[in-house]
Each structure stands twice: as C-alpha cells, then as structure tokens.
Amino acid sequence: MAEQNNNVSGRPATYYKQRKQNMLKYVPPNAKRTLELGCAEGNFSELVKTSFGAECWGIEINPEVAQVAAAKLDRVINGDASGCLHEVPDNYFDCVICNDVLEHLADPYTLLVSLKEKLTAEGVVVASFPNVRYCRNLFELVVRGNWDYKDDGILDRTHLRFFTCKSLVKMFPQLGYELLTIEGLQSEHNIKTAAVRILTLLFFNIFEDIRYDHFACVARPVS
C-alpha cells in the first residue's frame, strides 16, 4: 500500500520522521547547546537531547512539521535556514547539525561561512551529504543513461547541489574550516556485492567512495 503524502509538501509521510541515528556518534557528547538546520519533526535533536542532556534548537521551513518539533526541542524557528539565521544568538552553540540539508540550498557555501559566528570557540559543524558518485547512481547514469529526479534519495527533485567525497574534502578548507572527520555511511540500501569490492581493488581504491550513499563530516572553523 502506498504511503500517504504530507499535506504541505507532497513528501512521503515518513520523510520528516527520520531519526538518522547513525549520525549521533559525530555529535560531541559534551555539547551543551546544539542547533539543527532542517530539523524536520525534531527526532534527531530529541535523540541528542536525551543522550547528552543538551539544550537543542532547530530551524525548519515546513510550518506544520516545525510545530511538531517545537513540542520536543527547546526552541524551533519556522523559516528558511539562510533567511532566519539572524534569529539565533552568536557564539552560542557547541554543535550545528546539518543532516541532509545543505544540498537543498542554492548557496550552502555562504551559509556555512555564516555558521561560524554561531559557534562557540570549540564548536563544530556536523553534516551529512548524499554521495552523487554512489554506485547505483553511477550505473543509472553511465550504463543506462538515466538522470531521473525522485521524491527522495540522492536525486531528490529538491536537491540544488551535489557532492562527492573529493568535493567535500576541498569545500571545507576553502570556506575556512578544518575537516576533522569524513566517513562513508553504510545504510541498509548500500550495495555490498563482490563486483564493487573487486572494482575497488582493481583500481587501487579510487572507487572506494562509490560504496557509500552518504558521507558524514565534522568540521571546525579555523581560527
């Protein structure tokens, strides 16, 4: 049976409910205050709150979804992250979380630069990005010639920017960040076939990144 869609966005009903538990290990456990951009229903920040006892803020553009998140978090601002960042205090957050959100923005680069003002001296940005070089995506493009946008996933029709491991490694230093961590994320949808492993070995690991559909990053502003 098909899922019901969210009335406001036309998204699948589960789209705003994702917990993204695999990103929790990247949040500093000693973070006292966090801000999540695109917090959806607040399930990930709620997990941060219960796990670390942090004060958790969120920004969410969907008004109905923001209202759900507001019941779970300390404060939720309804609006576009780029347009309402001035509503959050400077030098306040130990961690700013951007789980699968920056690819939806026309200019994520300016936003990342602006986030530095919101971080404390030891604060970090934790972010996840879809990997456009994921093997399923490459197969559809290179072999089948398809580049078909969908309701979610790597080719979500609302994605305006696309990232690879190499582009992320370049991007953060260019924006004045030290990239502390970059790791491929293994989801239940990742392909774990012998063909991918053999391809990786044959080409001296230059295709290692195609195994992952997402990358997790932790970055700290360079003083």
Order of alpha helices (4+ residues) and beta strands (2+ residues): beta-alpha-beta-alpha-beta-alpha-beta-alpha-beta-alpha-alpha-beta-alpha-beta
